[in-house]
Amino acid sequence: QVQLMETGGGSVQTGGSMKLSCEVSGARESVYCMGWFRQAPGKTREGVATIHESGRTTYAASLKGRVTISQGQTNKTLYLHMNNLKPEDTAVYYCAANSFLCHVKSRRFPDWGQGTQVTVSS
């Protein structure tokens, strides 16, 4: 069973930057697709970015240019770099893996982490 754990969340001021990490363990086969999702209080979960093992990425149109998804050389670590953060970016950010459709609009990611809180204030 694939296990995921997010780290790197915290509190930053508007305009600041942050890097989130996700560690993968327990996988008996290669993790072929990974992604970042977020959920703000009172709102539905939305896709932020995905990356296929080939390196191909997808991003939410509203966030493209402010976030970058990447993988470590072993493909066992996933990163999300965020800059120019805004209060509306405040949410719990989740790491997910192994959707057949490797896209931010996919709702079929079977493996999820517990999430890490990101708070942006002025």
Phi and psi in degrees as GROMACS dihedral restraints (atoms count N, CA, C in turn):
[ dihedral_restraints ]
;  ai    aj    ak    al  type     phi  dphi    fc
    3     4     5     6     1   -74.7    20    10
    4     5     6     7     1   133.5    20    10
    6     7     8     9     1  -121.4    20    10
    7     8     9    10     1   136.4    20    10
    9    10    11    12     1  -127.1    20    10
   10    11    12    13     1   142.1    20    10
   12    13    14    15     1  -141.3    20    10
   13    14    15    16     1   122.6    20    10
   15    16    17    18     1   -91.5    20    10
   16    17    18    19     1   145.9    20    10
   18    19    20    21     1  -142.7    20    10
   19    20    21    22     1   164.8    20    10
   21    22    23    24     1   105.0    20    10
   22    23    24    25     1    -4.1    20    10
   24    25    26    27     1   -70.8    20    10
   25    26    27    28     1   169.6    20    10
   27    28    29    30     1   163.2    20    10
   28    29    30    31     1  -159.8    20    10
   30    31    32    33     1  -115.1    20    10
   31    32    33    34     1   132.2    20    10
   33    34    35    36     1  -137.1    20    10
   34    35    36    37     1   163.3    20    10
   36    37    38    39     1   -88.8    20    10
   37    38    39    40     1   159.0    20    10
   39    40    41    42     1   -52.5    20    10
   40    41    42    43     1   132.7    20    10
   42    43    44    45     1    92.6    20    10
   43    44    45    46     1    -7.6    20    10
   45    46    47    48     1   -80.1    20    10
   46    47    48    49     1   179.0    20    10
   48    49    50    51     1  -125.6    20    10
   49    50    51    52     1   159.3    20    10
   51    52    53    54     1  -156.7    20    10
   52    53    54    55     1   148.0    20    10
   54    55    56    57     1  -123.9    20    10
   55    56    57    58     1   124.1    20    10
   57    58    59    60     1  -101.6    20    10
   58    59    60    61     1   149.1    20    10
   60    61    62    63     1  -127.9    20    10
   61    62    63    64     1   151.9    20    10
   63    64    65    66     1  -136.3    20    10
   64    65    66    67     1   122.1    20    10
   66    67    68    69     1   -99.2    20    10
   67    68    69    70     1   134.7    20    10
   69    70    71    72     1  -106.0    20    10
   70    71    72    73     1   133.9    20    10
   72    73    74    75     1  -146.8    20    10
   73    74    75    76     1   160.8    20    10
   75    76    77    78     1    81.6    20    10
   76    77    78    79     1    -0.4    20    10
   78    79    80    81     1   -80.3    20    10
   79    80    81    82     1   127.3    20    10
   81    82    83    84     1   -89.8    20    10
   82    83    84    85     1   -17.9    20    10
   84    85    86    87     1  -124.3    20    10
   85    86    87    88     1   166.4    20    10
   87    88    89    90     1   -61.5    20    10
   88    89    90    91     1   140.6    20    10
   90    91    92    93     1   -84.2    20    10
   91    92    93    94     1   107.0    20    10
   93    94    95    96     1   -88.6    20    10
   94    95    96    97     1   -17.3    20    10
   96    97    98    99     1  -148.2    20    10
   97    98    99   100     1   133.7    20    10
   99   100   101   102     1  -136.3    20    10
  100   101   102   103     1   154.9    20    10
  102   103   104   105     1  -154.5    20    10
  103   104   105   106     1   166.1    20    10
  105   106   107   108     1  -116.4    20    10
  106   107   108   109     1   133.5    20    10
  108   109   110   111     1  -128.1    20    10
  109   110   111   112     1   162.6    20    10
  111   112   113   114     1  -144.1    20    10
  112   113   114   115     1   155.2    20    10
  114   115   116   117     1  -141.2    20    10
  115   116   117   118     1   117.9    20    10
  117   118   119   120     1   -88.8    20    10
  118   119   120   121     1   157.0    20    10
  120   121   122   123     1   -55.1    20    10
  121   122   123   124     1   128.8    20    10
  123   124   125   126     1    77.2    20    10
  124   125   126   127     1     4.1    20    10
  126   127   128   129     1  -121.3    20    10
  127   128   129   130     1   163.6    20    10
  129   130   131   132     1   -81.0    20    10
  130   131   132   133     1   159.7    20    10
  132   133   134   135     1   -69.7    20    10
  133   134   135   136     1   138.5    20    10
  135   136   137   138     1  -130.7    20    10
  136   137   138   139     1   149.4    20    10
  138   139   140   141     1   -76.4    20    10
  139   140   141   142     1   141.5    20    10
  141   142   143   144     1  -106.7    20    10
  142   143   144   145     1   -52.6    20    10
  144   145   146   147     1  -164.1    20    10
  145   146   147   148     1   153.4    20    10
  147   148   149   150     1  -134.6    20    10
  148   149   150   151     1   158.5    20    10
  150   151   152   153     1  -144.4    20    10
  151   152   153   154     1   130.2    20    10
  153   154   155   156     1   -88.1    20    10
  154   155   156   157     1   158.9    20    10
  156   157   158   159     1   -59.3    20    10
  157   158   159   160     1   -22.5    20    10
  159   160   161   162     1   -73.2    20    10
  160   161   162   163     1   -15.8    20    10
  162   163   164   165     1   104.4    20    10
  163   164   165   166     1    -9.3    20    10
  165   166   167   168     1   -68.2    20    10
  166   167   168   169     1   137.3    20    10
  168   169   170   171     1  -123.5    20    10
  169   170   171   172     1   157.0    20    10
  171   172   173   174     1  -133.5    20    10
  172   173   174   175     1   150.0    20    10
  174   175   176   177     1  -136.1    20    10
  175   176   177   178     1   150.5    20    10
  177   178   179   180     1   -64.8    20    10
  178   179   180   181     1   133.9    20    10
  180   181   182   183     1   -57.4    20    10
  181   182   183   184     1   -36.1    20    10
  183   184   185   186     1   -73.3    20    10
  184   185   186   187     1   -14.9    20    10
  186   187   188   189     1  -111.5    20    10
  187   188   189   190     1   -13.8    20    10
  189   190   191   192     1   -58.6    20    10
  190   191   192   193     1   131.0    20    10
  192   193   194   195     1   105.1    20    10
  193   194   195   196     1   -21.8    20    10
  195   196   197   198     1  -110.9    20    10
  196   197   198   199     1   -14.2    20    10
  198   199   200   201     1  -129.2    20    10
  199   200   201   202     1   150.5    20    10
  201   202   203   204     1  -138.7    20    10
  202   203   204   205     1   126.9    20    10
  204   205   206   207     1  -101.6    20    10
  205   206   207   208     1   141.4    20    10
  207   208   209   210     1  -153.1    20    10
  208   209   210   211     1   164.8    20    10
  210   211   212   213     1  -121.6    20    10
  211   212   213   214     1   150.7    20    10
  213   214   215   216     1   -71.4    20    10
  214   215   216   217     1   168.6    20    10
  216   217   218   219     1   -63.3    20    10
  217   218   219   220     1   -27.4    20    10
  219   220   221   222     1   -86.6    20    10
  220   221   222   223     1    -7.7    20    10
  222   223   224   225     1    62.3    20    10
  223   224   225   226     1    18.8    20    10
  225   226   227   228     1  -103.6    20    10
  226   227   228   229     1    -0.4    20    10
  228   229   230   231     1  -131.6    20    10
  229   230   231   232     1   133.1    20    10
  231   232   233   234     1  -115.6    20    10
  232   233   234   235     1   141.3    20    10
  234   235   236   237     1  -125.3    20    10
  235   236   237   238     1   151.3    20    10
  237   238   239   240     1  -133.4    20    10
  238   239   240   241     1   112.6    20    10
  240   241   242   243     1   -95.1    20    10
  241   242   243   244     1   127.7    20    10
  243   244   245   246     1  -125.5    20    10
  244   245   246   247     1   139.0    20    10
  246   247   248   249     1  -137.9    20    10
  247   248   249   250     1   167.2    20    10
  249   250   251   252     1    48.9    20    10
  250   251   252   253     1    49.9    20    10
  252   253   254   255     1   -66.1    20    10
  253   254   255   256     1   146.3    20    10
  255   256   257   258     1  -124.5    20    10
  256   257   258   259     1   159.0    20    10
  258   259   260   261     1   -54.1    20    10
  259   260   261   262     1   -34.1    20    10
  261   262   263   264     1   -69.9    20    10
  262   263   264   265     1    -8.1    20    10
  264   265   266   267     1   -81.9    20    10
  265   266   267   268     1    -7.4    20    10
  267   268   269   270     1   -61.6    20    10
  268   269   270   271     1   122.6    20    10
  270   271   272   273     1  -176.9    20    10
  271   272   273   274     1   170.3    20    10
  273   274   275   276     1   -89.0    20    10
  274   275   276   277     1   126.5    20    10
  276   277   278   279     1  -102.6    20    10
  277   278   279   280     1   129.9    20    10
  279   280   281   282     1  -115.9    20    10
  280   281   282   283     1   143.1    20    10
  282   283   284   285     1   -97.3    20    10
  283   284   285   286     1   137.4    20    10
  285   286   287   288     1  -137.9    20    10
  286   287   288   289     1   159.5    20    10
  288   289   290   291     1  -146.1    20    10
  289   290   291   292     1   151.4    20    10
  291   292   293   294     1    73.3    20    10
  292   293   294   295     1    36.0    20    10
  294   295   296   297     1   -74.9    20    10
  295   296   297   298     1   137.5    20    10
  297   298   299   300     1   -62.7    20    10
  298   299   300   301     1   -39.6    20    10
  300   301   302   303     1   -93.8    20    10
  301   302   303   304     1   106.4    20    10
  303   304   305   306     1   -87.5    20    10
  304   305   306   307     1    80.5    20    10
  306   307   308   309     1  -151.5    20    10
  307   308   309   310     1   150.0    20    10
  309   310   311   312     1   -63.1    20    10
  310   311   312   313     1   -21.2    20    10
  312   313   314   315     1   -86.5    20    10
  313   314   315   316     1    -5.7    20    10
  315   316   317   318     1   -69.2    20    10
  316   317   318   319     1   139.0    20    10
  318   319   320   321     1  -113.9    20    10
  319   320   321   322     1    18.7    20    10
  321   322   323   324     1  -116.6    20    10
  322   323   324   325     1    34.3    20    10
  324   325   326   327     1   -77.7    20    10
  325   326   327   328     1   117.0    20    10
  327   328   329   330     1   -81.3    20    10
  328   329   330   331     1   -19.1    20    10
  330   331   332   333     1  -119.0    20    10
  331   332   333   334     1   131.9    20    10
  333   334   335   336     1  -136.7    20    10
  334   335   336   337     1   148.7    20    10
  336   337   338   339     1   -86.4    20    10
  337   338   339   340     1  -178.5    20    10
  339   340   341   342     1   -85.9    20    10
  340   341   342   343     1   -13.5    20    10
  342   343   344   345     1    96.1    20    10
  343   344   345   346     1   155.6    20    10
  345   346   347   348     1  -136.0    20    10
  346   347   348   349     1   136.0    20    10
  348   349   350   351     1   -80.7    20    10
  349   350   351   352     1   131.9    20    10
  351   352   353   354     1  -120.0    20    10
  352   353   354   355     1   123.7    20    10
  354   355   356   357     1  -122.6    20    10
  355   356   357   358     1   126.3    20    10
  357   358   359   360     1  -117.0    20    10
  358   359   360   361     1   123.4    20    10
  360   361   362   363     1  -129.5    20    10
  361   362   363   364     1   160.0    20    10
